[in-house]
Every structure is written in C-alpha cells, then in structure tokens.
Amino acid sequence: MIITLLSIMSIILLTMGIMLCVKQTIFLSLITENAQNKAFLRSFGLVFIVLGILCFFIGLLNQLEWAITFLCIMLVISGIFSFLLAKKMQ
C-alpha cells in the first residue's frame, strides 16, 4: 500500500516539477512575468523533481517511518511554495 501511494505521489511531484520548469506560462499567468519570478518557479520545480525522485526510492524501501518523515518534509516544502506563490499573486 505504501509503495502504491508513494508511486502516485512521485508521479504527481515529477509532473508538477516539470510543469514548473518547462511550462512556466501556466503559472506566469497568475503572477507578473519577470526574471525573478521565473527563477522562483524554476527553483521550486527542481525541488519538486528531487522530491519526486526521492519519493520513488522511499517507496521502494517500504518503511513506514521513512514514508511519514518524507510526507512531513514534502508538506512543509509544498506549504512554503504555496505561501510564497500566493504572496506573489497579490
């Protein structure tokens, strides 16, 4: 069960990371388009790609403690991204 859920989460994180790095126009429609915002989206895109790859390997370990620790870290990073994106949207 852990492997399945973390595999789905890995696919979602990788997709989100690729969209942040490559398809920035989706998010730049919400915020102003400048070099600082492009760098912001690209850096968080790379972080989400790394989290997606890490999520896949943690899923292969099949350890509940590692999975819960990863989910807590991922939720904190996603929360920081959401907060900063919302702040830039004002």
C-alpha positions as CSV (number, residue, x, y, z in Angstrom):
1,M,0.0,0.0,0.0
2,I,2.8,2.4,0.9
3,I,4.6,1.6,-2.4
4,T,1.4,2.4,-4.4
5,L,0.6,5.7,-2.7
6,L,4.2,6.9,-2.8
7,S,4.4,5.9,-6.5
8,I,1.4,8.0,-7.2
9,M,2.8,10.9,-5.2
10,S,6.1,10.6,-7.1
11,I,4.3,10.9,-10.4
12,I,2.4,14.0,-9.2
13,L,5.6,15.6,-7.8
14,L,7.5,14.9,-11.0
15,T,4.7,16.2,-13.2
16,M,4.4,19.4,-11.0
17,G,8.2,19.9,-11.1
18,I,8.4,19.5,-14.9
19,M,5.5,21.9,-15.3
20,L,7.2,24.5,-13.1
21,C,10.5,24.2,-15.0
22,V,9.2,23.9,-18.6
23,K,5.6,25.1,-18.8
24,Q,6.1,28.3,-16.7
25,T,3.4,30.2,-18.8
26,I,0.7,28.4,-16.8
27,F,1.9,29.9,-13.6
28,L,3.1,33.2,-15.0
29,S,-0.5,34.0,-15.9
30,L,-1.1,34.2,-12.2
31,I,1.9,36.4,-11.4
32,T,3.9,39.0,-13.3
33,E,6.4,37.7,-15.8
34,N,9.9,38.8,-14.8
35,A,13.3,37.1,-14.3
36,Q,12.8,36.9,-10.5
37,N,9.5,35.0,-10.8
38,K,10.9,32.7,-13.5
39,A,13.8,31.8,-11.2
40,F,11.4,31.3,-8.3
41,L,9.3,28.8,-10.4
42,R,12.4,27.1,-11.8
43,S,14.0,26.6,-8.3
44,F,10.8,25.1,-6.8
45,G,10.4,23.0,-10.0
46,L,13.8,21.5,-9.4
47,V,13.0,20.9,-5.7
48,F,9.8,19.1,-6.7
49,I,11.6,16.9,-9.2
50,V,14.2,16.0,-6.5
51,L,11.3,15.2,-4.1
52,G,9.6,13.1,-6.7
53,I,12.7,11.0,-7.3
54,L,13.3,10.7,-3.6
55,C,9.7,9.7,-3.1
56,F,10.1,6.8,-5.6
57,F,13.1,5.4,-3.7
58,I,11.5,5.8,-0.3
59,G,8.5,3.9,-1.7
60,L,10.9,1.0,-2.7
61,L,12.2,0.9,0.9
62,N,8.6,0.2,2.1
63,Q,9.3,1.6,5.6
64,L,6.5,3.5,7.4
65,E,8.8,5.7,9.4
66,W,10.7,6.9,6.3
67,A,7.4,7.5,4.4
68,I,5.9,9.6,7.2
69,T,9.1,11.6,7.5
70,F,9.2,12.2,3.8
71,L,5.5,13.2,3.7
72,C,6.1,15.7,6.6
73,I,9.0,17.3,4.7
74,M,7.1,17.3,1.4
75,L,4.1,19.0,3.1
76,V,6.3,21.7,4.6
77,I,8.0,22.5,1.3
78,S,4.7,22.5,-0.6
79,G,3.3,24.8,2.0
80,I,6.2,27.2,1.7
81,F,5.8,27.2,-2.1
82,S,2.0,27.8,-1.8
83,F,2.6,30.6,0.6
84,L,5.2,32.3,-1.5
85,L,3.2,31.9,-4.7
86,A,0.1,33.4,-3.0
87,K,2.2,36.3,-1.7
88,K,3.5,36.9,-5.3
89,M,-0.1,36.9,-6.6
90,Q,-1.1,40.0,-4.6
